[in-house]
Amino acid sequence: MKPVTQENSRLGFVGIGYMGRPIARRLLESGFKLTACDRDQSKAQELIPYGGTVAQSVSELSSSCNVVLSCLPSDGAVLDIYRGLDGVFANTQRGSVVIDMSTVYPETSQELSKLGSERGVDVLDVTISGSTPTAENGLLTLFGGGDQERFDSAESIFRVIAKKYFYLGPSGSGATMKLVVNTLLGIGMQAIAEAVALGEKAGLDRNRLLDVLSQTAVVAPAHAGKLQRAKKSDYSPQFPIRLMNKDFGLILNLAAAVGARMPAAGAAFEINARQTDEGAEQDFSAVILQMEKRAHLGSNGDGRA
C-alpha cells in the first residue's frame, strides 16, 4: 500500500478548533500541503501564514485532497461532513484515505468505515489523547482503528503530531480506546477535585496543597499541570469541560451497551455536568471550583462560598 508522504499527498483538514489548529499547523510546518475548512472560516484562515490554503466547503476540500483528516466536536458534526451530496465521500477520489480524529461513539466510526468502503475510500479512526499544549509540541498519543496496513501507511503523519501511536484493531477500536482513556481522565480529575476540597476544608494552605499534590506519584502527568494552573485560578480551556461532559455521555452509553457497571464515572459525570451548566467556557479541571463551592470554600480556600 502506497505510504502517505509530503511529496505524494495533499491533506485536507476539517475542524480547526482547540486540537485541530495545532495539529494542522504542525503538519504544514513539516512540509505537508494542506487545505483547511471550518464552519468558522476565520479559524481556517489562521493557517494561511503557515502555508495552508482555505476551502470554502467540504466538497471543495475533499475533491482536491487524497487524505482527509477531521477533528470535530460531536458524532453529528462528523456524520454531517462525510455523508450526503456535499460530503467528503461523495466528492473525494477512490483510493483516498480518511483519518477521523474526533472523539465519537465506536458505532459512528464503524458507520464511516462502511460508507467509505462503498466509495473506495479507506477510513481510520485515530483518536487523540492530550491537551492543546501537547498538540502544539507534537506530543500527542494516538489510538488507531481500521485496516492495519493503511494505518501503517499513514505513519508519516503520526510521527509529526504524536510522541506515541498505537494500532488497536478493526474499525471503532480507536474510538473505544479513547473512551477508555477519557474515563480515567475524567474520574481522575474528579477525584483530585474532591481531595483538594478535603485538604482545604481540613485547614491546609491551598497553594501549598496544590503544589505538593502535583508532585506526588498518585497524580498522573495529565493532571499535574492542572493543579499548577489552579494555583493561579486559571481554568481557561485546554480541554473544555463541555467536551469532557460530552465524552462522559459516550462513555456511559458504551458501558450500558456492553453491560459494564461504572458507578464512579456516573458520579463524576454528574459533577462535570453541574459545572458545565455554569455556562463559562472552562477547562475540565474546573470541577475543582465545583467541589470548592460545594464545600463552601472560595477559589482561594478562604471559606467564602
C-alpha positions in Angstrom: 0.0 0.0 0.0 1.4 3.4 -1.0 2.6 5.3 2.0 1.4 8.9 2.7 4.3 11.3 2.2 4.8 15.0 1.8 5.6 14.5 -1.8 2.6 12.4 -2.9 -0.2 13.6 -0.7 -2.4 16.6 -0.3 -4.1 16.8 3.0 -7.5 18.2 3.8 -8.3 19.1 7.4 -11.8 19.8 8.6 -12.3 21.2 12.0 -9.8 23.9 13.0 -10.6 24.0 16.8 -8.7 23.6 20.0 -6.9 20.5 18.8 -7.3 20.8 15.0 -5.4 24.1 14.8 -2.1 22.9 16.4 -2.2 19.6 14.6 -2.8 21.2 11.2 -0.1 23.8 11.9 2.5 21.1 12.7 1.6 19.2 9.5 2.1 22.4 7.5 5.4 23.1 9.2 6.7 19.6 8.5 6.2 20.1 4.7 2.7 18.7 4.0 0.5 20.6 1.6 -2.8 21.2 3.5 -6.1 22.7 2.8 -8.3 23.7 5.7 -12.1 24.0 6.2 -14.1 25.1 9.2 -17.6 26.3 9.8 -15.9 29.5 11.1 -13.7 30.4 8.1 -11.6 32.8 10.2 -10.2 29.8 12.0 -9.1 28.1 8.8 -7.6 31.4 7.6 -5.3 31.4 10.6 -3.3 28.6 8.8 -2.5 30.7 5.8 0.7 32.2 7.2 2.0 28.7 7.7 1.4 27.8 4.0 -2.2 26.4 4.3 -4.9 27.1 1.9 -8.6 27.5 2.6 -11.6 25.7 1.1 -15.0 27.3 1.0 -16.8 24.0 1.5 -16.2 20.3 2.5 -16.9 19.3 -1.1 -14.3 21.6 -2.5 -11.7 20.4 0.0 -12.4 16.7 -0.5 -12.3 16.9 -4.3 -8.8 18.3 -4.2 -7.2 16.2 -1.5 -6.3 12.5 -1.3 -6.0 12.4 2.5 -8.8 13.9 4.6 -8.4 14.5 8.3 -11.2 15.6 10.6 -11.3 16.7 14.3 -14.8 17.6 15.2 -16.8 18.1 18.5 -19.6 15.6 18.1 -20.9 12.5 16.3 -23.5 14.6 14.5 -20.8 17.0 13.2 -18.7 14.1 12.0 -21.6 12.4 10.1 -22.7 15.7 8.6 -19.4 16.4 6.8 -19.0 12.9 5.5 -22.5 12.0 4.3 -24.7 13.5 1.6 -24.1 15.0 -1.8 -21.9 17.8 -0.4 -20.0 15.5 2.0 -16.5 14.0 1.8 -17.4 10.6 0.5 -19.4 12.0 -2.4 -16.6 14.2 -3.6 -13.3 12.5 -2.8 -11.4 10.2 -5.2 -11.4 6.4 -5.0 -8.3 5.3 -3.2 -8.2 8.3 -0.9 -7.8 8.0 2.9 -9.9 9.4 5.7 -8.4 9.8 9.2 -11.1 10.9 11.7 -9.6 12.1 14.9 -12.8 13.1 16.6 -13.9 11.5 19.9 -17.1 9.7 18.9 -19.1 6.6 19.7 -17.5 3.5 18.2 -20.5 2.8 16.0 -20.1 6.2 14.4 -16.5 5.2 13.4 -17.8 1.9 12.0 -20.5 3.7 10.0 -17.9 5.9 8.5 -15.8 2.9 7.6 -18.8 1.3 5.9 -19.7 4.4 3.9 -16.1 4.9 2.9 -15.8 1.3 1.7 -18.8 1.8 -0.6 -16.9 4.7 -2.2 -13.5 3.0 -2.4 -12.1 5.1 0.5 -10.2 3.7 3.4 -11.3 5.1 6.8 -9.2 5.1 10.0 -10.5 6.2 13.4 -7.3 7.7 15.0 -8.3 9.3 18.3 -6.1 11.7 20.2 -5.1 11.9 23.8 -3.5 15.1 25.0 -4.3 18.8 25.6 -3.7 21.9 23.4 -0.1 22.4 24.6 0.6 18.7 24.0 -0.7 19.1 20.4 1.4 22.2 19.9 4.6 20.3 20.8 3.8 17.2 18.8 3.5 15.0 21.9 0.0 13.6 21.5 -0.8 9.9 22.0 -2.9 8.3 19.2 -5.2 5.3 19.2 -5.9 3.8 15.8 -8.7 1.6 14.4 -9.2 0.3 10.9 -7.0 -1.6 8.5 -3.6 -2.1 9.9 -1.7 -1.8 6.6 -3.5 1.5 5.9 -2.7 2.7 9.5 1.0 1.9 8.9 1.0 3.7 5.6 0.0 7.0 7.4 2.9 6.8 9.9 4.5 9.9 8.3 1.5 11.9 9.6 1.5 10.4 13.0 5.2 11.0 13.6 4.7 14.7 13.1 1.9 15.1 15.6 2.5 12.4 18.2 5.0 11.0 20.6 3.3 7.6 20.7 0.8 6.0 18.4 -0.9 2.6 18.7 -2.9 0.3 16.4 -5.7 -1.2 18.4 -7.7 -3.3 15.9 -10.6 -3.0 13.4 -12.8 0.0 12.8 -14.1 1.5 16.1 -11.2 0.3 18.1 -9.5 3.7 18.2 -12.8 5.4 19.3 -13.3 2.7 22.0 -9.8 3.2 23.4 -10.2 6.9 23.6 -13.3 6.5 25.7 -11.4 4.1 28.0 -8.6 6.6 28.4 -11.0 9.5 29.0 -12.8 7.5 31.7 -9.6 7.7 33.7 -9.0 11.3 32.7 -12.4 12.5 33.9 -12.7 10.3 37.0 -9.2 11.2 38.0 -9.9 14.9 37.8 -13.0 14.5 39.9 -11.0 12.5 42.5 -8.4 15.3 42.6 -11.1 17.9 43.0 -12.5 16.1 46.0 -9.1 15.6 47.5 -8.3 19.3 47.1 -11.6 20.4 48.7 -11.0 17.9 51.6 -7.5 19.3 52.2 -8.7 22.9 52.1 -11.6 22.2 54.4 -9.3 20.5 56.9 -7.2 23.6 57.0 -4.3 23.1 54.6 -2.9 26.1 52.8 -4.4 25.9 49.3 -1.3 26.8 47.3 0.9 24.5 49.2 -1.7 21.7 49.0 -1.9 22.1 45.2 1.9 22.3 44.8 2.6 19.2 46.9 -0.2 17.2 45.4 1.1 17.9 41.9 4.4 16.3 42.8 3.1 13.1 44.3 3.2 9.8 42.4 -0.5 9.3 42.6 -1.3 12.3 40.3 -1.0 11.5 36.6 1.1 13.8 34.4 -2.1 14.8 32.5 -3.5 16.2 35.8 -0.3 17.6 37.4 -0.3 20.7 35.2 -4.0 21.3 36.1 -3.0 21.8 39.7 -0.4 24.3 38.9 -2.9 26.3 36.8 -5.5 26.0 39.6 -3.0 27.8 41.9 -3.4 30.8 39.6 -7.1 30.3 39.3 -6.5 29.7 35.6 -9.3 27.5 34.2 -9.0 28.7 30.6 -9.8 25.8 28.3 -7.1 23.4 27.1 -9.7 20.6 27.0 -13.1 22.3 27.5 -15.3 20.9 30.2 -18.2 20.8 27.8 -16.3 18.2 25.7 -15.4 16.2 28.8 -19.1 16.3 29.6 -19.9 15.0 26.1 -17.3 12.3 26.4 -18.8 11.1 29.7 -22.1 10.7 27.9 -20.4 8.5 25.3 -18.6 6.5 28.0 -21.8 5.8 29.9 -23.7 4.9 26.7 -21.0 2.4 25.8 -21.0 1.0 29.3 -24.7 0.4 29.1 -24.4 -1.2 25.7 -21.7 -3.7 26.8 -23.1 -4.3 30.3 -20.2 -2.6 32.3 -21.1 -1.1 35.6 -19.4 2.3 36.2 -20.6 4.0 39.4 -17.6 6.3 39.7 -18.0 7.5 36.1 -21.7 8.2 36.7 -20.9 10.3 39.8 -18.1 12.2 38.0 -20.5 12.9 35.1 -23.0 14.5 37.5 -20.4 16.9 38.9 -19.0 17.6 35.5 -22.4 18.4 34.1 -23.2 20.8 37.0 -20.0 22.8 36.4 -20.7 22.8 32.6 -24.1 24.3 33.4 -22.3 27.3 34.9 -22.1 28.5 31.3 -18.5 29.7 31.0 -16.0 28.1 28.6 -13.7 26.5 31.1 -11.2 23.7 31.2 -12.4 20.3 32.5 -10.2 20.9 35.6 -12.9 23.5 36.7 -14.6 20.7 38.6 -12.2 21.8 41.3 -14.3 25.0 41.5 -17.5 22.9 41.8 -16.2 20.9 44.7 -14.9 24.0 46.5 -18.3 25.6 46.0 -20.0 22.5 47.5 -17.6 22.6 50.4 -18.4 26.3 50.9 -14.9 27.3 50.0 -13.8 30.2 47.8 -11.4 29.6 45.0 -8.6 30.6 47.3 -9.6 28.3 50.1 -10.8 31.2 52.2 -14.1 29.8 53.3 -16.2 32.1 51.2 -18.9 30.4 49.1 
